[in-house]
Amino acid sequence: MEMASQELFEENNKIFYHDMSPEMIDNLLRKFQAVFTAAIVITQAFNLFACKTRMTYPFGKHMFTNYRNFAGLVIGFALIFFILFCPIVKNLFHSEVFTPEHFGIPILGGVVLLIYSALRFYISQKLNPTHFNREITGLQMHPTVRTVKSPTDIE
């Protein structure tokens, strides 16, 4: 699509399109709707892993222990692919095919979300370390003479 003959300018927070046919505007709207829908799914996929970081870091083998998460991700991505690229459903949801470079922004946002989650966990662990060290079940520690008195009082 050639944008050289089209002038876009902003005046009073309204965007005016010159030399654009209604079909071109409809085509752009369909493409933007498809990109927005895909961006929501990609961001939620990263959010799934960021929500697991309440008690641990978002990186590690514990992220891959629940295979149901990955089954849900595969089903979700397959559904979005079906909605956005299948010709019959594409017309039903008013979507248009777009290039893969539009995936960059939601992927970058997801990476920032994971880094933020890791930093949040690191800072909260340094501020309150006892909250993240769980009590050992079955270990019954009772106060004794050696644990209550100072080392100088013990003979």
Secondary structure, DSSP 8 states (H G I E B T S, - for coil): ---TT--EEEETTEEEE-S--HHHHHHHHHHHHHHHHHHHHHHHHHHHHHGGGGSS-SSSGGGGS-HHHHHHHHHHHHHHHHHHH-HHHHHHTT-----GGGGHHHHHHHHHHHHHHHHHHHHHHHH-HHHHS---TT------HHHHS-TTT--
